[in-house]
Amino acid sequence: SVLCSAILSSYLLGERLNLLGKLGCMLSLVGSTVMVIHAPEDEEVTTLDEMSSKLKEPGFLAYAAILLAVCFLLIFYLAPRYGQSNILIYLTICSVIGAFSVSSVKGLGIAIKGFFAGQPVLQHPLTWILVITLVASITTQINYLNKSLDIFNTSLVFPIYYVLFTTIVITTSIILFKEWVTMTVVDIIGTVCGFLTIILGVFLLHAFKDMDVSLGNLPQVLQSGQQAPVTRDDKNILIEVDNSSIAPEDKPKVFMTYT
């Protein structure tokens, strides 16, 4: 989605993504891929009762409460003040809410399997809680994602949103299913390296978005940054000194008083 959105926004919307932005997209994808490769497998959950017990665990409840607090802080305080100028505000809201939408989809997938297996999933209260949570979270995500697309460059919105959303979802999955218990040292190192690669990709994508850097003008950009100081002879220096002595601000000023 990152590469397709960058290419389509370039051709259809006329938005430019420089060389460093493209490199940032690739690094974000590489980092996310490394995180997914080293992430442990999901714990098998087959019934709504098992899913309900996972959702009621103190660790996940504390994590969900922190996410809700961050989301309310962003929506009611930071978004009205900085949402129009900072691309991370709206996208962070979408990503944080994405943790609830993915968890709801996981639970509803179990409910659908149980429905076709003849289980009374419609009488289970968790089914309707998951439906309400999913509708509310998706509506919020669409709202703030559209706001972000209306203000900021599409080539920047989708890569940053992809990175934030992927990171939140993986973290939520690890906490909900306690995947960190089975992680080896290699997987931990791989996850950390993948996350650092994502940070580097986002930095390249966001920090140098206004620079005109491409493969065609890369030699000129490097050369302009390494130009030696220009040596001038005494004649030019004398001319500059002479011209500076008659600067407009040093000329005599005339004041007229009307009565």
N, C-alpha and C positions, 0 to 999 in steps of 0.2 A: 504493500500500500504506500510505503514511503517513496519508493522509486517511481511508481505509477503516478502518484499525485504530483511529484516534482516535474515529471515529464509533461503530463497533461496541462498543468498550470503554466508551464513554459510555452507550450504551443497554443493553447486555447485562450489563456488569460493574459499572455504577454508578460508574465512575471519572470524575472531572470534569477537564476541560481548560479553563483560564480563557482569557480573551481574548488575553493575551500568549502563552500556549502555542499557540493557534491561529495567531497571527501568526508565531510561530517556525516552525511547520510549513510555512506558506506560503513564508516566506523560505528555508527549507531546500530546498524543491522548486524555487523560482526559481533559487537558486544552483547546484543540481545540474544544472538544465536549461541554464543558461548555460555551465557547464563542458562539458557534452556537446556543445552547439552549436559551441563553439570548439575542441573536441578534434579533432585531425587524423584522417584516415581510417586504418584498419588497413592494414598492409602485407599484401599478398596472400600467404598461405601455403597451399599446396595438397597437400603430401605430408608424411608423418611424418618423412622425412629433413630437410626444411626446418625443421619444427618442432623437431626434435632439435638442429639446429645453432643455432637461436635460444635454446633452453634452456641450451646449453652456453657461451654467450658470457660473458665475465668480468663484464660489468656486471650481467647478470641473476643470475648466481651470487652475486655480492656482495650484491645486493639481497635475494635469497632467504635468504641466511645471516643478514642483519640481521633480517628478518622472523621467522625461526625463533628467533633469540636473544631477541627481544622477546616472542615467544609463550611460550617456556619461562620467561622471567622473570615474566610475568604469571600463568602457570598454577601454577608451583611456589612462588613467593615472594609476589606481591602478592594473588592471589586468596584464599588461605587467611586472610590478615590483613585485607584491605580489601574483599573481594568482597561481603560482606553489607551494607556501608554505602555503597559508591561504585558508582554505576550504570555508570561508564565501564570498569570492570575487565573484567567479563564481555563487554560489547559490543565492547571493543577486541580481545579474544581472537577473537570470532566474525568480526570484520572482517579481522583479519590473516590468519586461516586462509582467509577468503574469497578472498584473492589466489591461493592454490594451487588452490582448487576451480574458480575461473573459468578459470585456465590449463589445468587438466585437462579441463574441458568443451570448451574450444577445441580441444585436441589430439584428444579423443575424437570430436568432430564431424568432424574431418578423417579419422580412422580409419574411421568409419562410412561416409563417402562413398567412401573407398578400398575398403572391403569390398564394397559393392554394385557398384563398378566392376571387381571381380575382382582387386584387388591383394592380395598376401599380408600383410595387416596383422596377422593373428593370430600370425605368426611374428616380428613385429617386437617387440623387448623394450620399446620405449617405450609400446606399447599397454597392457601389463600394469602398467607403472610408473604410468601415468596413472590406470588403474582403481584401484589400491591407494591412490594419493594422493587421488583423488576420494572414495573410501569413508571414508578416515580423516578428511579435512577436513570432510566433511558431518556425520559422526558427532560430531566435536568441536563444530561449530557448533550442531547441534541440542541437544547437552548443555548448553552454556553459555547458549544463548538461553533454554532452558526454566528454567534456574536464575535468570536475570535476570527472567523473567516471573513466577516464583514470589515474588520479593521486591519488585520495583518496579512502579510504575504502568505499565500497558500503553500508555497514551497517551504516555508518555515513552520507553518502550523502543524502539518501532518507529521513531519519527522519528530518534532519535539513532543507532540501528543503521543506518538507511537512509543517513544522511549519512556515517558512518564507512565503511561498506561501499562506497558509491559512490566516495568519495575514494580508498580503497585500490585499488579495481579500475581506476580511470582511471590512477592512478600506475603500477600494474603493467603495464597495456597500453602506456603510453608508454615504459617502460623495456624491455619485452620486444621490442617491434616498432620501437623507436627513432623514435617518432613526433615527438619533440621536434626532430628534425633539420629536418622540413618545416614547423614551426610558424612563422607570421608574427608580427609585433609585435602586430597586432590580436588574434590568437588567444591570445598570451601574456597580454595585458592582460585579455581576456575571461575567461580561466581564473583569473587571480588575483582578479579582481572576483567571480567566481562563488564562489571558495573563501572570500573574506571575507564574502560574503553568507551562506554556510553557517554560518560561525562565529557570525555575529550571530544567526541563527535558533536555533542550539543554545543560545546564551547566554540568549536570551529564554525558550526552552522550559525550561531547567534552573534558571535563577536565580530565576524568579518563579513557580515551580510551586505554592507554598503560598499565594499571594495570591488573595483572592477578588475578581477583577476581571472584569467582564462589561459588556456594553453597557448593561444596566439600571442598575447601580450605579456606572457610571463617573463621572457628575457628583458623586455623594456622595464617591467616593474622592478626586477632585481637590479637592473643597471641603474635606474633612477635612485634607488636607495643606496647605491655604492659609488656615486659620483664624487670625484675629488674636488676640493675647493678650487674655484677659478682664481688664477693669479692675474693681477692687474698691474699695469705699469704706473709710473709716477704721474704720467699725463692724465690718466683716467681718475686717479685719486684727487689730483688738483682740480679737475673739472667738477667732481662731486662736492668737494669742499666749497668751491666757489658758488655752486648752485644752492647748496644748503644755507649759505649766508643770506640768500635773498628769498627765503621761504615766505609764503604768504602771511604766516602768523607773526613774522618778525618785521613786517612793513609798518610804517607809521599809520596810525588810525586817526580818522577825522570824525569828530562828533559835532552834530548840529542840534541847536536848541531852538524850539519854536515857542513863542509866547502868544 
